Amino acid sequence: MSCSTSPTVAHSSELAIDDDRSERTVGGRAAKSRMSRYYDDDVAYDEELAARLGDLLDGEPGLEEKRMFGGLAFLIGGNMAISASGQGGVLVRVDPAQSDKLIDTSHAELAIMRGRPMEGWLRVAPEHLRTKPQLAKWAKLGAACARSLPAKR
């Protein structure tokens, strides 16, 4: 799989300044989470969903958590893989060549950002993420896509 970067999506470094840190618990363990000063301290995403994502991605080399897009994003090598979305459910990055097939064969929808459809970015509603296998499918796809991109640093 080759996951290309989309020229119409801003890179995470352009979306938030992450110089503040706070601790949170993921799966019963303390984890450092970068907090952007552009966000309120109020939680805008499903913390339980974020914890489940953290558990699924735990041990992934180069894994970071960053608040962005109103949710908590999981980045691999500086590239976003999946996010517990502030709009509910997840926002997941996939190979743009697979977008149509995934939309046709699952409950995913093409993400719309600032009124524009974004190839390679899908939204999955929370009712389709209730079980571990349902969520693991999207975490695996997002991680594979992020891993296939050049690391940012």
C-alpha positions as CSV (number, residue, x, y, z in Angstrom):
1,M,0.0,0.0,0.0
2,S,1.2,3.5,-0.8
3,C,-0.4,6.3,1.1
4,S,0.3,9.6,-0.5
5,T,0.1,13.0,1.2
6,S,-2.7,15.2,0.2
7,P,-1.8,18.7,-0.9
8,T,-5.1,20.0,0.3
9,V,-4.7,18.9,3.9
10,A,-2.5,21.0,6.3
11,H,0.3,19.1,8.1
12,S,-0.2,18.7,11.8
13,S,2.7,21.1,12.4
14,E,0.6,23.8,10.7
15,L,-2.5,23.2,12.8
16,A,-1.4,23.5,16.4
17,I,1.4,24.5,18.6
18,D,2.2,21.8,21.1
19,D,4.5,23.3,23.6
20,D,2.3,22.4,26.7
21,R,2.1,18.9,28.1
22,S,-0.3,17.2,30.5
23,E,-0.7,13.7,31.7
24,R,-3.6,11.4,31.0
25,T,-4.3,7.8,31.5
26,V,-4.6,5.4,28.5
27,G,-5.5,1.8,29.3
28,G,-4.6,2.2,32.9
29,R,-1.2,3.6,32.3
30,A,0.0,7.2,32.4
31,A,0.7,8.7,29.0
32,K,2.0,12.1,28.0
33,S,-0.4,13.9,25.7
34,R,0.5,17.1,23.9
35,M,-2.0,19.8,24.5
36,S,-2.4,22.6,22.0
37,R,-2.9,26.1,23.4
38,Y,-5.5,26.6,20.6
39,Y,-7.9,24.2,22.4
40,D,-9.9,24.6,25.6
41,D,-9.3,22.3,28.5
42,D,-12.8,20.9,27.9
43,V,-12.8,17.5,26.3
44,A,-14.2,17.6,22.8
45,Y,-13.8,14.0,21.9
46,D,-14.7,10.6,23.3
47,E,-12.0,9.8,25.9
48,E,-13.0,6.1,26.1
49,L,-12.6,5.8,22.3
50,A,-9.3,7.6,22.5
51,A,-8.1,5.1,25.2
52,R,-9.2,2.2,23.1
53,L,-7.2,3.6,20.2
54,G,-4.2,4.1,22.4
55,D,-4.4,0.5,23.6
56,L,-4.6,-0.8,20.0
57,L,-1.7,1.3,18.8
58,D,0.5,0.8,21.9
59,G,4.0,-0.3,21.0
60,E,3.8,1.3,17.5
61,P,7.3,2.8,16.8
62,G,7.2,6.6,16.6
63,L,3.6,6.9,18.1
64,E,2.6,10.3,19.3
65,E,-0.7,11.7,20.5
66,K,-1.7,15.3,19.5
67,R,-4.9,17.3,19.9
68,M,-5.9,18.4,16.5
69,F,-9.1,18.7,14.4
70,G,-11.0,19.0,17.6
71,G,-10.0,15.5,18.7
72,L,-7.1,13.4,19.8
73,A,-4.9,12.3,16.9
74,F,-2.5,9.4,16.9
75,L,0.5,10.1,14.7
76,I,3.2,7.7,13.5
77,G,6.4,9.2,12.4
78,G,4.7,12.6,12.6
79,N,1.9,11.5,10.2
80,M,-1.6,11.3,11.3
81,A,-3.0,7.7,11.3
82,I,-6.3,8.0,13.1
83,S,-8.1,10.4,15.5
84,A,-10.8,10.2,18.1
85,S,-12.8,12.9,16.4
86,G,-14.4,15.9,18.1
87,Q,-17.4,15.2,15.7
88,G,-17.8,11.7,17.1
89,G,-16.3,8.4,15.9
90,V,-12.9,8.4,14.1
91,L,-11.2,10.3,11.4
92,V,-8.8,7.8,9.7
93,R,-6.2,8.3,7.0
94,V,-6.1,5.6,4.3
95,D,-4.5,5.1,0.9
96,P,-6.5,7.5,-1.3
97,A,-6.6,4.7,-4.0
98,Q,-8.6,2.6,-1.4
99,S,-11.1,5.3,-0.4
100,D,-13.9,4.4,-2.8
101,K,-13.6,0.6,-2.1
102,L,-13.7,1.2,1.7
103,I,-16.7,3.5,1.4
104,D,-18.5,0.9,-0.8
105,T,-17.7,-2.0,1.5
106,S,-18.0,-0.5,5.0
107,H,-19.8,2.2,7.0
108,A,-17.1,4.7,6.3
109,E,-17.8,8.0,4.7
110,L,-15.5,10.4,2.8
111,A,-14.4,13.1,5.2
112,I,-15.4,16.6,4.3
113,M,-13.1,19.4,5.5
114,R,-13.9,23.0,5.1
115,G,-16.6,22.0,2.6
116,R,-14.3,19.9,0.4
117,P,-14.2,16.1,0.1
118,M,-10.9,14.7,1.1
119,E,-9.6,11.6,-0.7
120,G,-7.7,9.4,1.7
121,W,-9.5,10.7,4.8
122,L,-12.6,8.8,6.1
123,R,-15.0,9.2,8.9
124,V,-16.5,6.3,10.8
125,A,-19.4,6.9,13.1
126,P,-19.3,5.6,16.7
127,E,-22.0,3.1,16.3
128,H,-19.7,1.2,13.9
129,L,-16.8,1.2,16.4
130,R,-18.4,-0.6,19.3
131,T,-16.3,-3.8,19.2
132,K,-12.6,-4.2,19.4
133,P,-12.4,-5.8,15.9
134,Q,-14.5,-2.9,14.4
135,L,-12.1,-0.3,15.8
136,A,-8.9,-2.4,15.2
137,K,-9.7,-2.5,11.4
138,W,-9.5,1.3,11.2
139,A,-6.6,1.6,13.5
140,K,-4.7,-0.9,11.4
141,L,-5.5,0.8,8.1
142,G,-4.6,4.2,9.5
143,A,-1.3,3.0,11.0
144,A,-0.3,1.3,7.7
145,C,-1.0,4.5,5.8
146,A,1.0,6.7,8.2
147,R,3.9,4.2,8.3
148,S,4.1,4.3,4.5
149,L,4.8,8.0,4.5
150,P,8.2,9.6,5.1
151,A,8.7,10.4,8.8
152,K,8.5,14.1,9.7
153,R,11.1,15.7,11.9
